[in-house]
Amino acid sequence: LHLAGLARHRLEVALDGAPDFAEIIERVAAGARPAPPDAWILGRGWTERTMDRSALERLDAACDGRRAWLSSHDGHSAWVSRAALELAGVESRTADPPGGRIERRADGTPDGILRETARDMVEPVVVRPRGDDLAPALRATLDGLASLGLTGATDMGAYTTDKGQGRFAGLGDDFSAIAELLDELEGRFRLALGFPAAALLSGAVQDAGIVTGAPLGEGATVHVGWAKAYADGAFGSRTAALFAPYTCGDLDDRGILRLEPDLLDEIVACAREARVALAVHAIGDRTVAFVLDALERAGPPAGGVPPDRIEHAQLVRPIDRPRFAALDVLASMQPIHAPADRSMVEDCWGGREGNAYAIGSLAASGARLVFGSDAPVERVNPWHGLLAAVRRRLPGEPDPGWRPEEAIDIGAALFAYTLGPAAALGSVDVGHLWPGAHADLAVLDVSFDVLREAGDELAGARSVLTLLGGREVYRS
């Protein structure tokens, strides 16, 4: 998940679930009305299907001329106001950056939609809450996670190293913002805190003297996580890089590779030298093969360094599945994406449905699975994720779910949410309930039979008591 993003989402305009463009505009306007004239209007959650590309200028009226930054549901596109574009100096003459695209009107002027690395042209000037302004939202977020029985997570950090502050300024906004609030986390939540892979290239990681798996502070519950690199875009924005074109929208579109081979090789080499493990975002089949090729060229990390991981792996060719096990690359997946995206798969990945969200096939090939949510992109609820992994559907939908042959059993799914991530970080005393382990416990309000059945009743599970290291952190 993205912990800073999840906390900040509580303070933003929520566009998730808006049925149409008119509702999006109304929600933005409602969020802007009480805001000071110099405030940024922040939000997230719009999708391509609800956007009216002929009326994007309505954003300026909705936010009354303020600067606005509205992230898409998948986080790989942004819709920004004219004032935000002007502040960042993005205009008609501004060229598309490598690995990104500025969407434009017929006359060449930017229409406000920024794809992939084009987001990075405006994001550095966006002002987001942090410090004392963020602390209450972070506390509420941690309470919400504990109420679901979550005692730890892997954080994936920000896109870029921009806007970091304090001791860890070179590691980017999300890392430094969470590090500023370390006291809120220590003893309350186990976190492997990630950072942008660009911090390896800049030398910020080396200067900070951090390695994956090492404690971040004086406590024992927050550790340094993986360096995150983005090799392609996202499915919802149709920027995930594919071998064959999308079967929706522009029929020549094969997505966007955000990294050139030489740059990815340089990132991997820097990671190996710095004893840092990589988490590489790769959704499309072309990107998954591209990343596996780079990791194979580099060879494995040194002994004691956690394994690299490919994040999402949503479209994987059969020929590439065994390579995860052969290279000891973790398949870091979010089961909730499969039923949530099924209609898009059928529309946009026509003829490749058998390679989409192939969790069962990857497990059968020997790949080590680690599961998560990618929140706030998707719901953080792990019980919904378990339902999706075992039943291949969302709560309330009928059995069998979508492509049930890719389902896994409840034991394998629980392993991928608990022991799998713990083993990935080299933690031998969490993720299980054997004697000698830390007492990270969630006492659920459902029976073991409900857990084993993994049906709709499990999707409503909540924790009545959550402990971290034997200490109570939540009680309903």
C-alpha positions as CSV (number, residue, x, y, z in Angstrom):
1,L,0.0,0.0,0.0
2,H,0.9,3.7,0.0
3,L,0.6,4.8,3.6
4,A,1.1,8.6,3.1
5,G,-1.4,8.5,0.2
6,L,-3.9,6.5,2.2
7,A,-3.7,9.1,5.0
8,R,-3.8,12.1,2.7
9,H,-6.8,10.6,0.9
10,R,-8.8,11.4,4.0
11,L,-8.1,15.1,3.5
12,E,-8.8,15.1,-0.3
13,V,-11.9,15.3,-2.5
14,A,-12.9,11.7,-3.0
15,L,-13.8,11.0,-6.6
16,D,-14.0,7.2,-6.3
17,G,-17.3,5.8,-7.4
18,A,-18.6,9.0,-9.1
19,P,-21.1,7.7,-11.7
20,D,-20.4,10.4,-14.2
21,F,-18.6,13.6,-15.1
22,A,-21.3,15.9,-13.6
23,E,-20.9,14.2,-10.2
24,I,-17.1,14.6,-10.4
25,I,-17.5,18.4,-11.1
26,E,-20.0,18.7,-8.2
27,R,-17.7,17.0,-5.8
28,V,-14.8,19.2,-6.8
29,A,-16.9,22.3,-6.4
30,A,-18.1,21.2,-3.0
31,G,-14.6,20.6,-1.9
32,A,-13.4,24.0,-3.2
33,R,-16.1,26.2,-1.7
34,P,-14.8,26.3,1.9
35,A,-11.1,26.4,0.8
36,P,-9.0,29.6,1.0
37,P,-8.3,31.4,-2.3
38,D,-4.7,30.2,-2.3
39,A,-5.4,26.6,-1.4
40,W,-4.7,23.6,-3.6
41,I,-7.7,21.5,-4.4
42,L,-6.5,17.9,-4.1
43,G,-8.5,14.8,-5.0
44,R,-8.2,11.4,-6.5
45,G,-10.3,8.6,-7.9
46,W,-11.6,9.6,-11.4
47,T,-11.6,7.1,-14.2
48,E,-11.4,7.3,-17.9
49,R,-14.9,6.0,-18.3
50,T,-16.4,8.9,-16.3
51,M,-14.4,11.7,-17.9
52,D,-15.8,14.0,-20.6
53,R,-12.7,15.0,-22.6
54,S,-14.6,17.8,-24.4
55,A,-15.4,19.6,-21.1
56,L,-12.2,19.4,-19.1
57,E,-12.1,23.2,-18.8
58,R,-15.0,22.9,-16.3
59,L,-12.4,22.1,-13.7
60,D,-11.3,25.8,-13.6
61,A,-14.8,27.0,-12.8
62,A,-15.4,24.2,-10.3
63,C,-12.4,25.2,-8.3
64,D,-13.0,28.9,-8.9
65,G,-9.6,29.5,-10.5
66,R,-7.6,27.7,-7.8
67,R,-4.8,25.4,-8.4
68,A,-6.1,21.8,-8.6
69,W,-4.4,18.4,-8.8
70,L,-6.8,15.4,-9.2
71,S,-5.1,12.0,-9.4
72,S,-6.8,9.3,-11.4
73,H,-8.0,6.1,-9.8
74,D,-4.9,4.3,-10.7
75,G,-2.6,7.2,-9.8
76,H,-0.9,7.2,-13.2
77,S,-2.7,10.2,-14.7
78,A,-3.5,13.6,-13.2
79,W,-6.1,16.2,-14.1
80,V,-4.9,19.6,-13.3
81,S,-6.3,23.1,-13.5
82,R,-5.0,25.9,-15.7
83,A,-3.6,27.7,-12.7
84,A,-1.6,24.6,-11.8
85,L,-0.3,24.3,-15.4
86,E,0.7,27.9,-15.4
87,L,2.6,27.6,-12.1
88,A,4.6,24.7,-13.4
89,G,5.3,26.4,-16.8
90,V,3.5,23.7,-18.9
91,E,2.2,25.3,-22.1
92,S,1.6,24.6,-25.8
93,R,5.3,24.6,-26.6
94,T,6.1,22.2,-23.8
95,A,7.3,18.9,-25.2
96,D,6.1,15.5,-24.0
97,P,8.8,14.1,-21.5
98,P,10.3,10.7,-22.1
99,G,7.9,8.1,-20.7
100,G,5.0,10.5,-20.5
101,R,2.3,12.3,-22.5
102,I,0.6,15.7,-22.2
103,E,-2.9,15.3,-23.6
104,R,-3.8,18.3,-25.8
105,R,-6.7,20.0,-27.5
106,A,-6.9,20.3,-31.3
107,D,-4.9,23.6,-31.2
108,G,-2.0,21.9,-29.2
109,T,-2.8,23.5,-25.8
110,P,-2.7,21.2,-22.8
111,D,-6.2,20.0,-21.9
112,G,-5.2,19.3,-18.2
113,I,-4.6,15.5,-18.4
114,L,-1.1,14.4,-17.7
115,R,0.1,10.8,-18.3
116,E,2.9,9.0,-16.5
117,T,6.1,11.1,-16.3
118,A,4.2,14.2,-17.6
119,R,2.7,14.2,-14.1
120,D,6.2,14.9,-12.8
121,M,6.2,18.2,-14.6
122,V,3.5,19.6,-12.2
123,E,3.6,17.4,-9.1
124,P,6.7,19.2,-7.7
125,V,4.7,22.4,-7.2
126,V,1.7,20.7,-5.6
127,V,1.4,21.4,-1.9
128,R,0.3,18.5,0.2
129,P,-0.3,18.2,4.0
130,R,2.6,16.8,6.1
131,G,3.8,17.0,9.7
132,D,1.2,18.3,12.2
133,D,-1.3,18.7,9.4
134,L,-1.0,15.0,8.4
135,A,-0.6,13.5,11.8
136,P,-4.4,13.3,12.7
137,A,-5.1,11.6,9.4
138,L,-2.3,9.1,9.8
139,R,-3.6,8.2,13.3
140,A,-7.1,7.7,11.9
141,T,-5.7,5.6,9.1
142,L,-3.7,3.4,11.5
143,D,-6.9,2.9,13.6
144,G,-8.7,1.9,10.4
145,L,-6.0,-0.6,9.5
146,A,-6.0,-2.1,13.0
147,S,-9.8,-2.5,12.9
148,L,-9.4,-4.7,9.9
149,G,-6.8,-6.8,11.7
150,L,-3.8,-5.4,9.8
151,T,-0.6,-5.2,11.9
152,G,1.9,-4.4,9.2
153,A,2.4,-3.5,5.5
154,T,5.0,-2.7,2.8
155,D,4.9,0.9,1.7
156,M,5.7,1.7,-1.9
157,G,6.6,5.3,-1.6
158,A,6.3,8.2,-4.1
159,Y,7.0,8.5,-7.8
160,T,9.9,10.9,-7.5
161,T,12.4,12.3,-5.0
162,D,10.8,15.7,-5.3
163,K,9.6,17.6,-2.2
164,G,11.3,15.6,0.5
165,Q,12.1,17.4,3.7
166,G,14.2,16.9,6.8
167,R,16.8,14.2,7.3
168,F,15.5,12.1,4.5
169,A,14.7,14.8,2.0
170,G,16.5,13.0,-0.8
171,L,14.2,10.0,-0.5
172,G,11.1,11.9,-1.6
173,D,7.9,13.3,-0.1
174,D,6.2,10.2,1.1
175,F,9.3,8.6,2.7
176,S,10.3,11.8,4.5
177,A,6.7,12.7,5.5
178,I,6.2,9.3,7.2
179,A,9.7,9.5,8.7
180,E,8.7,12.8,10.3
181,L,5.9,11.0,12.0
182,L,7.8,7.9,13.1
183,D,6.6,8.2,16.7
184,E,3.1,7.7,15.5
185,L,4.1,4.3,14.0
186,E,6.6,2.8,16.3
187,G,5.0,0.1,18.5
188,R,1.7,0.5,16.7
189,F,2.3,-0.8,13.1
190,R,5.0,-2.7,11.3
191,L,6.1,-0.9,8.2
192,A,8.7,-1.5,5.5
193,L,9.0,2.0,4.2
194,G,9.8,2.3,0.5
195,F,11.4,5.1,-1.5
196,P,11.9,6.1,-5.2
197,A,14.6,4.2,-7.1
198,A,15.7,7.7,-8.3
199,A,17.2,8.1,-4.9
200,L,19.7,5.4,-5.8
201,L,20.9,7.3,-8.9
202,S,21.2,10.6,-7.0
203,G,23.2,9.0,-4.2
204,A,20.7,10.0,-1.5
205,V,20.3,6.4,-0.4
206,Q,24.0,5.9,-0.1
207,D,24.4,9.2,1.8
208,A,21.6,8.2,4.2
209,G,23.4,4.9,4.9
210,I,20.2,2.8,4.6
211,V,19.7,-0.7,3.3
212,T,16.6,-2.8,2.8
213,G,15.5,-4.5,5.9
214,A,17.4,-2.3,8.4
215,P,15.5,-0.5,11.2
216,L,14.7,3.1,10.3
217,G,14.6,4.5,13.8
218,E,15.4,3.4,17.3
219,G,12.3,1.2,17.5
220,A,11.7,-2.2,16.1
221,T,8.6,-1.9,14.0
222,V,9.6,0.4,11.1
223,H,12.2,-0.8,8.6
224,V,13.7,0.4,5.3
225,G,11.8,-1.2,2.4
226,W,12.3,-1.6,-1.3
227,A,13.4,1.0,-3.9
228,K,10.4,1.5,-6.2
229,A,10.9,2.0,-9.9
230,Y,8.1,2.5,-12.4
231,A,8.8,0.6,-15.7
232,D,5.4,1.3,-17.3
233,G,2.0,2.9,-16.6
234,A,-1.3,1.5,-15.5
235,F,-4.2,-0.4,-17.0
236,G,-6.9,2.1,-16.3
237,S,-4.9,4.9,-18.0
238,R,-4.1,2.5,-20.9
239,T,-0.4,3.2,-20.3
240,A,0.7,-0.3,-19.2
241,A,3.1,-1.4,-21.9
242,L,2.0,-4.4,-24.1
243,F,3.4,-6.5,-26.8
244,A,0.1,-6.3,-28.8
245,P,-2.1,-3.2,-29.0
246,Y,-5.0,-2.5,-26.7
247,T,-8.3,-3.6,-28.1
248,C,-10.1,-0.4,-26.9
249,G,-9.5,3.2,-27.6
250,D,-6.6,3.9,-30.0
251,L,-6.0,0.6,-31.7
252,D,-2.3,1.4,-32.3
253,D,-1.7,2.1,-28.6
254,R,0.7,-0.3,-26.9
255,G,1.1,1.8,-23.7
256,I,4.2,3.6,-22.3
257,L,7.5,2.2,-21.2
258,R,8.7,4.7,-18.6
259,L,12.3,3.4,-18.6
260,E,14.9,2.8,-21.3
261,P,16.9,-0.5,-20.9
262,D,20.1,1.3,-20.1
263,L,18.5,3.3,-17.3
264,L,16.9,0.2,-15.8
265,D,20.2,-1.5,-15.9
266,E,21.8,1.4,-14.1
267,I,19.1,1.4,-11.4
268,V,19.6,-2.4,-10.9
269,A,23.4,-2.0,-10.7
270,C,23.1,0.9,-8.2
271,A,20.7,-1.2,-6.1
272,R,23.1,-4.2,-6.1
273,E,26.0,-2.0,-4.9
274,A,24.0,-0.3,-2.2
275,R,22.5,-3.5,-0.9
276,V,19.0,-2.3,-1.6
277,A,16.2,-4.5,-3.0
278,L,14.1,-3.3,-5.9
279,A,10.3,-3.3,-6.4
280,V,9.7,-2.6,-10.0
281,H,6.2,-1.6,-11.2
282,A,5.3,-3.7,-14.2
283,I,1.8,-4.3,-15.3
284,G,1.8,-5.0,-19.1
285,D,3.3,-8.2,-20.5
286,R,5.9,-6.3,-22.4
287,T,7.1,-4.6,-19.2
288,V,7.1,-7.8,-17.2
289,A,9.4,-9.5,-19.7
290,F,11.5,-6.3,-20.0
291,V,12.1,-6.2,-16.2
292,L,12.8,-9.9,-15.9
293,D,15.4,-9.5,-18.7
294,A,17.1,-6.7,-16.7
295,L,17.2,-8.7,-13.5
296,E,18.5,-11.7,-15.2
297,R,21.3,-9.6,-16.8
298,A,22.3,-8.2,-13.4
299,G,22.3,-11.5,-11.5
300,P,20.8,-11.9,-8.0
301,P,21.2,-9.5,-5.0
302,A,24.0,-10.2,-2.6
303,G,23.5,-12.6,0.3
304,G,21.3,-11.1,3.1
305,V,19.6,-8.6,0.7
306,P,15.8,-9.4,0.3
307,P,14.7,-10.5,-3.1
308,D,13.6,-8.1,-5.8
309,R,9.9,-7.9,-6.6
310,I,7.7,-7.1,-9.6
311,E,4.7,-5.1,-8.5
312,H,1.3,-6.0,-10.0
313,A,2.3,-8.4,-12.8
314,Q,-1.2,-8.1,-14.2
315,L,-0.5,-9.5,-17.6
316,V,2.1,-12.2,-17.9
317,R,2.9,-14.5,-20.8
318,P,3.1,-18.2,-20.0
319,I,6.8,-18.2,-21.1
320,D,7.6,-15.6,-18.5
321,R,5.8,-17.2,-15.5
322,P,8.6,-19.7,-14.6
323,R,11.2,-17.0,-14.7
324,F,9.9,-15.5,-11.4
325,A,11.0,-18.7,-9.5
326,A,14.1,-19.2,-11.6
327,L,15.3,-15.6,-10.8
328,D,13.8,-15.6,-7.2
329,V,11.8,-12.5,-8.1
330,L,8.7,-12.0,-5.9
331,A,5.3,-11.7,-7.7
332,S,3.8,-8.9,-5.6
333,M,0.1,-8.9,-6.6
334,Q,-3.2,-7.4,-5.4
335,P,-6.0,-10.0,-5.9
336,I,-8.7,-7.3,-5.6
337,H,-7.5,-6.0,-9.0
338,A,-8.7,-9.1,-10.8
339,P,-12.5,-8.9,-10.3
340,A,-12.4,-5.1,-10.2
341,D,-10.8,-4.9,-13.7
342,R,-12.5,-7.9,-15.4
343,S,-14.7,-5.7,-17.7
344,M,-11.6,-3.7,-18.8
345,V,-9.7,-6.9,-19.5
346,E,-12.4,-8.2,-21.8
347,D,-12.6,-4.8,-23.5
348,C,-9.0,-3.8,-23.7
349,W,-6.9,-7.0,-23.5
350,G,-9.0,-9.0,-25.9
351,G,-7.5,-12.4,-26.8
352,R,-5.2,-12.2,-23.8
353,E,-7.7,-12.8,-21.0
354,G,-5.9,-16.1,-20.2
355,N,-2.7,-14.2,-19.2
356,A,-4.5,-11.6,-17.1
357,Y,-4.3,-11.8,-13.3
358,A,-3.0,-15.3,-13.6
359,I,-2.4,-15.8,-9.8
360,G,-3.0,-19.6,-9.9
361,S,-0.8,-20.1,-12.8
362,L,2.0,-18.1,-11.3
363,A,1.7,-20.0,-8.1
364,A,1.8,-23.3,-10.0
365,S,5.0,-22.2,-11.8
366,G,6.7,-21.9,-8.5
367,A,6.6,-18.1,-8.1
368,R,6.6,-16.7,-4.5
369,L,3.5,-14.6,-4.1
370,V,3.1,-11.6,-1.8
371,F,-0.3,-10.0,-1.6
372,G,-1.4,-6.5,-0.9
373,S,-4.0,-3.9,-1.8
374,D,-2.2,-0.9,-3.5
375,A,-4.5,1.3,-1.4
376,P,-5.7,4.0,-1.9
377,V,-5.9,2.8,-5.5
378,E,-8.1,-0.1,-4.3
379,R,-9.8,-0.8,-1.0
380,V,-7.3,-1.7,1.7
381,N,-9.6,-4.4,3.2
382,P,-7.6,-7.7,3.2
383,W,-10.7,-9.8,3.6
384,H,-12.0,-8.5,0.3
385,G,-8.6,-9.4,-1.1
386,L,-8.8,-12.9,0.3
387,L,-12.3,-13.3,-1.3
388,A,-10.9,-12.1,-4.6
389,A,-8.0,-14.6,-4.4
390,V,-10.1,-17.6,-3.5
391,R,-13.4,-16.8,-5.3
392,R,-12.2,-14.4,-8.0
393,R,-15.1,-12.0,-7.4
394,L,-16.2,-9.0,-5.3
395,P,-18.5,-9.3,-2.3
396,G,-22.1,-9.8,-3.4
397,E,-21.2,-11.3,-6.8
398,P,-22.2,-14.9,-7.6
399,D,-19.9,-17.9,-7.7
400,P,-18.0,-18.9,-9.7
401,G,-16.1,-15.7,-10.2
402,W,-14.2,-14.5,-13.1
403,R,-11.8,-17.1,-14.6
404,P,-12.1,-19.4,-11.5
405,E,-9.3,-21.6,-12.8
406,E,-6.9,-18.9,-11.5
407,A,-8.2,-19.1,-8.0
408,I,-6.0,-20.3,-5.1
409,D,-7.1,-22.0,-1.9
410,I,-7.5,-20.1,1.4
411,G,-4.3,-21.5,2.9
412,A,-2.2,-20.2,0.0
413,A,-3.9,-16.9,0.0
414,L,-3.4,-16.4,3.8
415,F,0.3,-17.4,3.3
416,A,0.7,-14.7,0.7
417,Y,-0.8,-12.1,3.1
418,T,1.3,-13.1,6.1
419,L,4.3,-15.4,5.9
420,G,5.0,-14.5,2.3
421,P,5.7,-10.8,3.0
422,A,7.5,-11.5,6.3
423,A,9.8,-13.9,4.6
424,A,10.3,-11.4,1.7
425,L,11.8,-9.0,4.2
426,G,13.8,-11.7,6.0
427,S,11.7,-11.4,9.2
428,V,11.5,-14.8,10.9
429,D,9.5,-13.7,14.0
430,V,6.4,-12.2,12.4
431,G,3.7,-13.4,10.0
432,H,3.0,-16.6,12.0
433,L,1.8,-17.7,15.4
434,W,4.6,-20.2,16.4
435,P,6.1,-19.9,19.9
436,G,8.9,-17.3,19.9
437,A,7.2,-15.1,17.3
438,H,6.1,-11.5,18.1
439,A,2.4,-11.6,19.3
440,D,0.9,-9.7,16.3
441,L,-2.7,-10.9,16.6
442,A,-6.1,-10.1,15.3
443,V,-9.0,-11.6,17.0
444,L,-11.8,-11.6,14.4
445,D,-15.6,-11.4,14.8
446,V,-16.1,-14.4,12.6
447,S,-15.5,-18.1,13.2
448,F,-12.6,-20.2,11.8
449,D,-15.2,-22.0,9.6
450,V,-16.1,-18.6,8.0
451,L,-12.4,-17.9,7.4
452,R,-11.9,-21.3,5.8
453,E,-15.0,-20.9,3.6
454,A,-13.7,-17.5,2.3
455,G,-17.1,-16.3,1.2
456,D,-19.1,-13.2,1.6
457,E,-19.3,-13.5,5.4
458,L,-15.5,-13.2,5.5
459,A,-15.6,-10.1,3.5
460,G,-17.4,-8.4,6.4
461,A,-14.9,-9.5,9.0
462,R,-13.5,-7.1,11.5
463,S,-11.1,-7.3,14.4
464,V,-12.4,-7.0,17.9
465,L,-8.9,-6.9,19.4
466,T,-5.6,-6.2,17.6
467,L,-2.2,-6.6,19.2
468,L,1.3,-5.7,18.0
469,G,4.1,-7.5,19.8
470,G,1.6,-8.3,22.6
471,R,0.6,-4.7,23.0
472,E,-3.0,-3.7,22.5
473,V,-3.3,-1.3,19.6
474,Y,-7.1,-1.6,18.9
475,R,-10.2,-2.8,20.6
476,S,-13.7,-2.5,19.2
